[in-house]
């Protein structure tokens, strides 16, 4: 569940569907899904001010990046350079950040802008995952 742009997005990992609701009308049942991922995955959706969504891209094995879809569900932009995307943060100016195992993916105005690559060598611990797993903004 992600709140942004005065909406809340619910991503169903098992179905790969996204529902968007108005947090001021919590007594109303969520509307029908507004977008369905090509493949279900442990994902995220961020509602955008223009009615579109920032969504994770992935499959049952993991996430590889993110995409922007418009209010009709059409993909406008994508970036597949964010292995194991996990965690997101937004700002009031339309910026979305997403954590990757090798850094942070930065989106602005619906387009991938830059990737801040983690220059610190990850710990060499067997079977451990390292990377950015949570991002906060204010």
N, C-alpha and C positions, 0 to 999 in steps of 0.2 A: 504494500500500500504506500503510495507516494502522493503527497499534497504539494501542488504548485499551481499558480495561475488561477487561484480560487476554485480549483477542482481537486478531486481525489481520483487517482487511477488505481484499479485493482488488477493485478496480473495473476491469472490462474496458471500455475506451473504445469499442472497435469493436462490442461486443455490448450494452453498457449493463447488464451483469450484475454482481452483487456476490456474492462468495463470502466466507465467514467461516471462519477456522481458528484452532485453538488453537496458539499459538507453541511450546508445550511438546511438541507432537506433529508436528514438522516432517517427520518421515519418512512421515506419513500423507498421502495425496493430499487436496486440498481437497474439501469436500463439494459437492454440487450447488449452483447459485446459490440464494441465499435471497431475492433481490430483483432485479427487472429494471426498469430505467428505461423510462418511456413512449417515450423516444427516445434512442438511443445518443448519447453526447457525451463530451468530455474531462472526466471527473467525479471525484468523491471520495465515499467512504463512511466514516463513523466508527462503529465499534461502540459501543453504549451499554450500561451496566451492566444494564439491564432486558431485554436481548436485542434491543432495537430498533436502528435505524440513523439517523444524521444523514446525509442524502444530498443531493448537488447536483441541481438541476433545470436542464435545458437541452436543447439539440438540437445538430445538427451545426454550427450557426453560433456557438454559445457557451452560456454559463450565465447564468441570470437570477435564481437564488435557491437556496433550500434547503428541504428538508422533513424531517420526522421520520416514520418508519414504524415500526410495532410489529413484534414477532417474527414475525407472520404476514404482514407486508408491506403492511398497511393504513396509509394515510396518516392521521396524527393531527393534523398542523399543517404549515403551509407559509408561506413568505415569498418573494415574487417581487421584492423590492426590493434585490437585491444583484447589480448588473450585473457580468458577467465574474467571478463567484465563483472565487477561486483561493487556495489556501492555507488551512490550518485549524490550530487548536490546541485542546487540551482541558485541563481541570483536573480534579483529583480530586473536585470537588464537582458534577460533572455539567454544567459550563459548556462550551460549544463556541463558538469564535470562527471566523469565516470572513472572508477578505479580499474586498473589493469594489473596483471602480474609484473609488468615491466614499466609501470608509470601511471600517468593520468591522461585520459583523453579529454580534450577541451572542445566544446561545440559552442558556437555563437551564431545567432540568427539563423538557425537551422542548418549550418554547415560545419563540418569538422575543420577546426582552425589549426590545431597544433597538438602534438603529443609531448608531454613532459616526461622524458624517460628517466627512470630512477638510475642514478649513476652509482649507487651504493651496491656493491657486490652482495647478492643474497646469501644468507647463511647456508652452509653446506650440510644440511641435516636431512638424512634419508626420509622419504615419504612426507616431508613437510612442504607446505605451500607457503610461498612468500610473495609479497606484493601488496598493492593498495587494495584493501578489502572494505574500507569504509571511508566516505568523504563527507565532510560537514562544511556548510557555508553559512554566512550570516550577513 
